[in-house]
């Protein structure tokens, strides 16, 4: 049973190392949705995404001995950068197992944040095998990007900060990928909201969380053909029970709806945000008739995009 | 002689109709420049640019009779949209003379904000002739986008707000186009700064303001081949004397430097900003050795860009 006090302590712990990101609003998006929307701008977070929160909390929970031996993860996305930067800020080594076909720009970003890259064959089995080898060889602690309670609590601090500014939110929308952000957000809403419901946005193309909630067991994706590249991962045994207990529903959206929502965020709010962030807004727009005149929070998860490969 | 009280009154007048835009900072840009930079984010202003301020002030200074007959301007850029939206918000008609070759997206934006478009041949003479005709026929008041004291005072409220948050700025950087923003910023720095100097950023390709300050008379541009499409216009007889008196210097930058600065704003600060906004940052980066350990403000003028035509 996770306690409210755990999330409060986590927030105090990581606060000096993260940005308290702003909450922005948009007249035009309020008009389009017929509701009052409050965007928690984690695209302005350090290294450009909420993952900085969970990575920082996970490292800060290690003993001095564990810190001395470093941390390791496998990721080709934001968590690789987040763990690298959080580790560097805290004076800890970070080993990052990346698939050999990861874009050079992502490898450069990890190196820029001080992470030590171990390349491997681009399969999940090989990624895990290489990470296990680092754990064996270096004594480093493995940190999973989403299926780790300390990571989940860290991600939940974004929702906590949002509810501190807007305590009367009726709903919070979050994108669903590996499940860390939405599980953390659900805990924050449960502990700090006043009957605040949590809703996930998920691409039809990778709707494993939607299907998992229906079947009651963790489903996976046969293919992952979505522009929201942060959402291709699947749920885990630590975050899934939290999601089952505290998430109201998941709304699925098409690729066209994601890109249209992303365009709104860029053109109307002037925010550089990832397609994954736009998924939550797309979900609200899709079912807006259910949220008229409500107060809705949306977690804009991050802003790390390749400007040379925009979908519009 | 323009008085401090005029700028104070202007700000009070327009405050209910504009956004008090946030001031953001970036650790990485501070590292790159070796200085503390405070970005005044007018890309978050209503309709996406500082021009909303001046347009609002100009209309609010009209008599009831003048308001009843509407306003007119010629512009193919942000001021067309700003005057349209400001007029709509204040219940006034806006006639916008636009060159027939203006992009459809800009015409649509003006229409979206309620402006009434009059198309004309794409020459400055034809634009002025058509605007004059509207003045004659409708009795509308002509509002120039930059060479109008009420517009200049309105634009100056961005710098005033910035100095309210950061009163000890040593410098404020502004892009230089038609001269309205930098003249207003210079007045704000003069009235509200503590020895705060104002520096302009200008593309080499349209360096009329740089040359005007050297020659002591208003120069024009033989060609206007710059990515910073908001800066193609030239100074006027109302803003030029203010600029001569209160602007410390103008730093010219290349197209490559503008695009690199724009990329920094997008990739590192996650801000959708126009190339014109990036010109001011590019100027600071170019001569950063002169500003080490100073406190520098930068006016990010706007964020209205065509996402289909990005320079990177």
Interface residues (C-beta under 8 A of the other chain):
Chain A: X22 X24 X27 X43 X44 X46 X48 X263 X266 X267 X269 X270 X271 X272 X273 X303 X307 X308 X310 X312
Chain B: X22 X24 X27 X43 X44 X46 X48 X263 X266 X267 X269 X270 X271 X272 X273 X303 X307 X308 X310 X312
